[in-house]
Amino acid sequence: MSVVSGGIAGLGCVQAIIGAGLLSSFGRRAALPDRSGSAGGSFLPPVTVLKPLYGDEPLLEDALASFCMQVYPTLQIVFGVQSRSDPAIAVVKRLQARFPDLDLMLVVDSTPHGDNHKIDNLINMLPHALHDVLVISDSDIHAQPGYLRRVVQALHRPGVGLVTTLYGGRAASPSMSRRLAAGQLNYNFLPGVLMSRLLGRQDCLGATMALSRRMLDSIGGLPALSPHIADDSALGQMVRAEGGSIAIADVMTVTTTAETGVRDLFLHELRWARTVRSVEPLGYALSAIQFPLFWGALTVLLAEGAHWSWAVLALAWLVRGVCGALIDRMLGLPRTLPVLLLPLRDWLSAAVMAASFTGRRVAWRGQTMQLPDRVSLAQTRRELAPGVDAGA
C-alpha cells in the first residue's frame, strides 16, 4: 500500500508539472496584444452582460466595476436580484452613479420558474437584454479591461457555440480560510481544467458563459437549465449537442474567495465537489491524484517512516512549491499560500473528496438542494422546449 500511495504521489507531481506548464503557456497567449480591429467594430458586436446577484459579498463593487470599465464600444449590463431588500441593490445604484454614461439596468423580480434560483434570476433578467451576444458572468468575477473583446473574438471563431474563461482565486482578505480557498482554485482547479482540455474535454465554466441569443434559443432557452444544479455543465452539453464547440477565451479572470471560516470553506468546497461528482463521476474520482502531498504523507505513514517514503514526501513538497510559485506569477497575484501550508491544502482537499461520497445534499446561497440522478438533457429539452429537436 505504501508503494501504491507513493506511486500516486509521483503521478500527482507529474500532473502538477504539466498543469503549471500549460498555465504558463496560456498566460503567454493571454498577454499578447489584442489584435481585433476597432474600425467599424467589425469583430465587436453589441453585447449584453447578465449579472445575477445575491447579497453584498466582499469585494462585490470592485468585481462589478471591473465590467463597467471594459474597453468595448457598445455594452449593456443587466443586474438582477430577487428581493427588494437585497443589499446588492445599493451596490448597483452606486455603480450607476459612478458610470452615468453606461447602460446599466437593475431588474428586481422574484418570479419563480424552477429549482435553480440563479436560473430563475436570469430568466427574469433576459427580457431586458437588448443585444444578441449574451455574456452570463458570476457576480464575484474580476475581469481585465480587455476581457469582453477577447471573449467576443473567441465566440466568432468558426464552429464555436459557447465561450468560457479560466478563473483563479483572489482572497478577499489574508485570512487562512480565504487563502486556502484561493489555493484550491489556483493550484488544483486551474491546472486540472487545462489538463482535461489537453485530454479532449470541453467543459463550460460558470464564471463566464458567452453565446448568441440564437444558440440559447436553439437549446431551449434558459428554462432548459432550470432542472440542473450544475447549470454551466448542462449548458455546455446542450451546446455540444447542437454541434457547437466550447472555446476558452485568451484571458484570465479571478474570483473572490470570501469564506468566513474553515467550516464555511469546507461546506463550499463540499457543494462544489458533490456537484462535480454528480456530473462527471469518473473524472472526479481520477482527480484524486491532484493531492500529491496527501499521498506523500500517507506513504510515510504506511511505510512506517522508511527513508525512501520521506524522500517521496520531500519531492512532492518541492514540486508543489515550485509549481505554485509559477502559477502565482502567471496570475500576477501575491503568494496564494505559504509553502508550509501546502500539505494542509492537500489534506483538506482529500477530506472534502471523501465527504463528497457520503451524501447528495448541497447548500448554496440560502438554498438547499438534493442532487438528483443524472437528468437526461434530451428529456429536459423535450419537456421544456417541445419545439426543439432533442436528438440534434
KAVENUR-V370899 format. One record per backbone hydrogen bond with DSSP energy under -1.0 kcal/mol. NH is the residue of the N-H (numbers start at 0). CO is the residue of the C=O. If there is no record, write none. Layout:
((NH | CO) (NH | CO))
This chain:
((4 | 0) (5 | 1) (6 | 2) (7 | 3) (8 | 4) (9 | 5) (10 | 6) (11 | 7) (12 | 8) (13 | 9) (14 | 10) (15 | 11) (16 | 12) (17 | 13) (18 | 14) (19 | 15) (20 | 16) (21 | 17) (22 | 18) (23 | 19) (24 | 20) (25 | 21) (26 | 22) (27 | 23) (28 | 24) (29 | 25) (30 | 26) (31 | 28) (40 | 37) (43 | 40) (46 | 73) (47 | 132) (48 | 75) (49 | 134) (50 | 77) (52 | 79) (56 | 54) (59 | 56) (62 | 58) (63 | 59) (64 | 60) (65 | 61) (66 | 63) (67 | 63) (68 | 64) (69 | 66) (70 | 144) (71 | 69) (75 | 46) (76 | 102) (77 | 48) (78 | 104) (79 | 50) (80 | 106) (85 | 82) (88 | 85) (91 | 87) (92 | 88) (93 | 89) (94 | 90) (95 | 91) (96 | 92) (97 | 93) (98 | 94) (101 | 98) (103 | 101) (104 | 76) (106 | 78) (108 | 80) (119 | 115) (120 | 116) (121 | 117) (122 | 118) (123 | 119) (124 | 120) (125 | 121) (127 | 124) (128 | 125) (133 | 210) (134 | 47) (135 | 208) (136 | 49) (137 | 206) (140 | 137) (141 | 253) (146 | 143) (149 | 145) (150 | 146) (151 | 147) (152 | 148) (153 | 149) (154 | 150) (155 | 151) (156 | 153) (159 | 156) (160 | 244) (161 | 244) (162 | 209) (163 | 246) (167 | 252) (169 | 254) (171 | 256) (178 | 174) (179 | 175) (180 | 176) (181 | 177) (182 | 178) (183 | 179) (184 | 180) (185 | 181) (186 | 182) (187 | 183) (188 | 183) (189 | 184) (191 | 187) (192 | 188) (193 | 189) (194 | 190) (195 | 191) (196 | 192) (197 | 193) (198 | 194) (199 | 196) (200 | 195) (207 | 204) (208 | 135) (209 | 162) (210 | 133) (212 | 131) (215 | 211) (216 | 212) (217 | 213) (218 | 214) (219 | 216) (220 | 215) (223 | 220) (224 | 221) (227 | 224) (230 | 228) (233 | 229) (234 | 230) (235 | 231) (236 | 232) (237 | 233) (238 | 234) (239 | 235) (240 | 236) (241 | 237) (242 | 239) (243 | 238) (244 | 158) (246 | 161) (248 | 163) (250 | 248) (252 | 165) (253 | 141) (254 | 167) (255 | 139) (256 | 169) (264 | 260) (265 | 261) (266 | 262) (267 | 263) (268 | 264) (269 | 265) (270 | 266) (271 | 267) (272 | 268) (273 | 269) (274 | 270) (275 | 271) (276 | 272) (277 | 273) (278 | 274) (279 | 275) (283 | 279) (284 | 280) (285 | 281) (286 | 282) (287 | 284) (288 | 285) (289 | 286) (290 | 287) (294 | 290) (295 | 291) (296 | 292) (297 | 293) (298 | 294) (299 | 295) (300 | 296) (301 | 297) (302 | 298) (304 | 299) (309 | 305) (310 | 306) (311 | 307) (312 | 308) (313 | 309) (314 | 310) (315 | 311) (316 | 312) (317 | 313) (318 | 314) (319 | 315) (320 | 316) (321 | 317) (322 | 318) (323 | 319) (324 | 320) (325 | 321) (326 | 322) (327 | 323) (328 | 324) (329 | 325) (330 | 326) (332 | 327) (340 | 337) (341 | 338) (344 | 340) (345 | 341) (346 | 342) (347 | 343) (348 | 344) (349 | 345) (350 | 346) (351 | 347) (352 | 348) (353 | 349) (354 | 350) (355 | 351) (356 | 353) (357 | 354) (361 | 368) (363 | 366) (366 | 363) (368 | 361) (370 | 359) (379 | 375) (380 | 376) (381 | 377) (382 | 378) (383 | 379) (384 | 380) (387 | 384) (389 | 387) (391 | 388))
